[in-house]
Amino acid sequence: MPYHCDPAIKSKVEIFFNYPGVWAIANYRVAHKLYNAGWRRLARFIMGINQIITNIDIHPACKIGRRVFIDHGFGVVIGETAEVGDDVLIYQQVTLGGVSLEKGVKRHPTLKSGVVVGGGAKVLGDITIGKNSKIGANSVVIKDVPDESTAIGIPAKVITKGRDKSQLSHNKLPDINKELFEYIIKRLNVLEEAIINHDEEIAIQKDRELEKIYEMFLKTIKG
């Protein structure tokens, strides 16, 4: 999994000495088995030491599938009832957190197989991120994301559906907040021009053009 996710890897030696995410998952595997066997304090102790060494906080009770790769890893938090499927890619400072303090219930998200979570993203609560979906960097996800979708923003909204075979492409994700501000600025400019020039017809025409852009914007964020 690491070889496919990070072209910077040149050898297996680098994986063990330069990738804290690999160490964190390895320690989790041991702690998870101990936790399920009833050695819960020992499991928590192991993951506590792991957090000091790797700066990655994984609760030993969570469920993590095969070939999961935490790239760079610093600041990653995976909560107690989180479930992570196979072939998931998680970047630094990602939080799979809860929004409830109630005990005995599922409080953390489920990431299905093939999910990619961009750096700094927060996925919160008992929600499901669908298979092969992508979460944009620094997004805050509080609702379910369908299979093979891309979600970005605060709070995150689904902007595209349909599988994107590339794992990265974060630079191609639109900034929906920026687009909305640009729309508002353009609309204000139209109103100012109409007031200064006393030309109502031109203002109405430009306003209609902006309305079409705004309608497309709403369709995009609604998925």
C-alpha positions as CSV (number, residue, x, y, z in Angstrom):
1,M,0.0,0.0,0.0
2,P,2.7,2.7,0.9
3,Y,4.5,2.2,-2.5
4,H,1.3,3.0,-4.4
5,C,0.4,6.0,-2.2
6,D,3.7,7.9,-1.9
7,P,6.2,8.1,-4.8
8,A,8.8,9.4,-2.4
9,I,9.4,5.9,-1.0
10,K,12.6,4.5,-2.5
11,S,13.0,1.4,-0.3
12,K,11.4,-0.7,2.4
13,V,13.9,0.7,5.0
14,E,12.4,4.1,4.5
15,I,8.9,2.8,5.3
16,F,10.0,1.6,8.7
17,F,12.2,4.6,9.7
18,N,10.5,7.5,8.0
19,Y,6.7,6.8,8.1
20,P,5.1,7.1,11.5
21,G,1.8,6.0,10.0
22,V,3.2,2.5,9.3
23,W,4.5,2.2,12.9
24,A,1.1,3.4,14.2
25,I,-0.8,0.8,12.3
26,A,1.6,-2.0,13.3
27,N,1.2,-1.0,17.0
28,Y,-2.5,-0.8,16.6
29,R,-2.7,-4.4,15.2
30,V,-1.1,-5.7,18.4
31,A,-3.1,-3.5,20.7
32,H,-6.4,-4.3,19.0
33,K,-5.9,-8.0,19.5
34,L,-5.0,-7.5,23.2
35,Y,-8.0,-5.2,23.6
36,N,-10.4,-7.8,22.2
37,A,-8.8,-10.5,24.3
38,G,-9.6,-8.5,27.5
39,W,-6.2,-6.9,28.0
40,R,-7.6,-3.4,27.7
41,R,-5.3,-1.5,30.0
42,L,-2.2,-3.0,28.3
43,A,-3.7,-2.2,24.9
44,R,-4.3,1.4,25.9
45,F,-0.8,1.6,27.3
46,I,0.7,0.4,24.0
47,M,-1.3,3.0,22.0
48,G,-0.4,5.7,24.6
49,I,3.3,5.0,23.9
50,N,2.6,4.9,20.2
51,Q,1.0,8.4,20.5
52,I,4.1,9.8,22.1
53,I,6.4,8.2,19.5
54,T,4.3,8.8,16.3
55,N,2.0,11.7,17.3
56,I,-0.9,9.6,16.0
57,D,-3.8,8.8,18.4
58,I,-5.6,5.5,17.6
59,H,-8.0,3.9,20.0
60,P,-7.3,0.1,20.2
61,A,-11.0,-0.6,20.0
62,C,-11.6,0.9,16.6
63,K,-11.7,-1.3,13.5
64,I,-9.1,-0.8,10.7
65,G,-9.0,-2.9,7.6
66,R,-6.2,-4.1,5.4
67,R,-3.7,-2.0,3.5
68,V,-4.6,1.2,5.3
69,F,-1.9,3.9,4.9
70,I,-1.6,7.0,7.0
71,D,0.7,9.3,5.1
72,H,3.0,11.6,7.2
73,G,0.5,11.0,9.9
74,F,1.2,13.7,12.5
75,G,-2.0,14.8,14.3
76,V,-4.2,11.9,13.1
77,V,-6.9,10.9,15.5
78,I,-9.1,7.8,15.1
79,G,-11.8,7.3,17.8
80,E,-13.0,4.3,19.7
81,T,-15.9,3.3,17.5
82,A,-14.5,4.4,14.2
83,E,-14.4,1.8,11.4
84,V,-12.0,2.1,8.5
85,G,-12.3,-0.2,5.5
86,D,-9.6,-1.7,3.2
87,D,-7.2,0.4,1.0
88,V,-8.0,3.7,2.8
89,L,-5.6,6.6,2.5
90,I,-5.5,9.1,5.4
91,Y,-3.3,12.2,5.4
92,Q,-1.9,14.2,8.3
93,Q,-4.1,16.0,10.9
94,V,-7.2,14.0,10.0
95,T,-9.7,13.4,12.8
96,L,-12.3,10.6,12.8
97,G,-14.1,12.0,15.8
98,G,-17.3,11.8,17.7
99,V,-20.0,14.4,18.5
100,S,-21.5,12.6,21.5
101,L,-20.4,11.7,25.0
102,E,-22.9,8.9,25.3
103,K,-21.3,5.5,26.2
104,G,-22.1,2.2,24.6
105,V,-23.1,3.7,21.2
106,K,-21.3,4.2,17.9
107,R,-20.0,7.8,18.1
108,H,-17.4,7.8,15.3
109,P,-17.5,7.6,11.5
110,T,-17.3,4.6,9.1
111,L,-15.0,4.9,6.1
112,K,-15.7,2.3,3.5
113,S,-13.0,0.7,1.3
114,G,-11.0,3.0,-1.1
115,V,-11.7,6.3,0.7
116,V,-9.2,9.1,0.6
117,V,-9.2,11.7,3.3
118,G,-7.3,14.9,2.7
119,G,-5.0,16.6,5.2
120,G,-6.7,18.4,8.0
121,A,-10.1,17.0,7.3
122,K,-12.5,16.3,10.2
123,V,-15.0,13.5,9.8
124,L,-17.3,13.7,12.8
125,G,-20.1,11.6,14.3
126,D,-21.8,8.3,13.4
127,I,-21.8,8.8,9.6
128,T,-20.6,6.8,6.6
129,I,-18.2,7.8,3.9
130,G,-19.0,5.7,0.9
131,K,-16.8,3.4,-1.1
132,N,-14.0,5.1,-3.2
133,S,-15.1,8.6,-2.1
134,K,-12.7,11.5,-1.4
135,I,-12.8,14.1,1.3
136,G,-11.1,17.4,0.4
137,A,-8.4,18.9,2.6
138,N,-9.6,20.8,5.7
139,S,-13.2,19.8,5.1
140,V,-15.6,19.2,8.0
141,V,-17.9,16.3,7.3
142,I,-20.9,15.8,9.5
143,K,-23.3,14.0,7.0
144,D,-23.1,10.8,5.0
145,V,-21.2,10.9,1.7
146,P,-22.4,8.5,-1.0
147,D,-20.2,5.9,-2.8
148,E,-17.8,7.3,-5.3
149,S,-18.3,10.9,-4.5
150,T,-16.2,13.9,-3.6
151,A,-17.1,16.2,-0.7
152,I,-15.4,19.5,0.3
153,G,-16.1,22.6,2.4
154,I,-17.3,23.5,5.9
155,P,-19.6,21.8,6.4
156,A,-18.7,19.5,3.6
157,K,-21.0,19.2,0.6
158,V,-20.9,16.6,-2.2
159,I,-19.7,18.3,-5.4
160,T,-19.2,15.4,-7.7
161,K,-20.4,11.8,-8.1
162,G,-18.7,9.1,-10.1
163,R,-15.4,7.4,-9.3
164,D,-12.2,9.4,-9.9
165,K,-9.4,6.8,-10.4
166,S,-6.7,9.3,-9.2
167,Q,-6.1,9.2,-5.4
168,L,-4.9,12.8,-5.1
169,S,-6.0,15.6,-7.4
170,H,-6.7,17.9,-4.3
171,N,-5.5,20.8,-6.4
172,K,-8.5,20.2,-8.8
173,L,-11.1,20.5,-6.1
174,P,-13.1,23.8,-6.4
175,D,-13.2,26.3,-3.5
176,I,-17.0,26.7,-3.1
177,N,-16.7,29.5,-0.5
178,K,-14.4,31.5,-2.9
179,E,-16.9,31.0,-5.8
180,L,-19.8,32.2,-3.6
181,F,-17.8,35.4,-2.6
182,E,-16.9,36.1,-6.2
183,Y,-20.6,35.8,-7.1
184,I,-21.6,38.3,-4.4
185,I,-18.9,40.8,-5.4
186,K,-20.0,40.6,-9.1
187,R,-23.6,41.2,-8.1
188,L,-22.7,44.2,-6.0
189,N,-20.7,45.6,-8.9
190,V,-23.8,45.2,-11.2
191,L,-25.9,47.1,-8.6
192,E,-23.3,49.9,-8.2
193,E,-23.0,50.3,-12.0
194,A,-26.8,50.5,-12.4
195,I,-27.0,53.2,-9.7
196,I,-24.1,55.3,-11.1
197,N,-25.1,55.1,-14.8
198,H,-28.9,55.0,-14.2
199,D,-29.1,52.2,-16.7
200,E,-31.6,49.7,-15.5
201,E,-31.8,47.5,-18.6
202,I,-28.1,46.7,-18.6
203,A,-28.2,45.9,-14.9
204,I,-31.2,43.5,-15.4
205,Q,-29.4,41.7,-18.3
206,K,-26.2,41.2,-16.2
207,D,-28.2,40.2,-13.2
208,R,-29.9,37.5,-15.2
209,E,-26.5,36.2,-16.3
210,L,-25.3,36.1,-12.7
211,E,-28.5,34.2,-11.7
212,K,-27.6,31.5,-14.2
213,I,-24.2,31.2,-12.6
214,Y,-25.7,31.1,-9.2
215,E,-28.2,28.3,-10.2
216,M,-25.3,26.3,-11.5
217,F,-23.4,26.9,-8.2
218,L,-26.4,25.6,-6.2
219,K,-26.7,22.5,-8.3
220,T,-23.0,21.8,-7.8
221,I,-23.1,22.0,-4.0
222,K,-26.3,20.0,-3.8
223,G,-24.6,17.2,-5.8
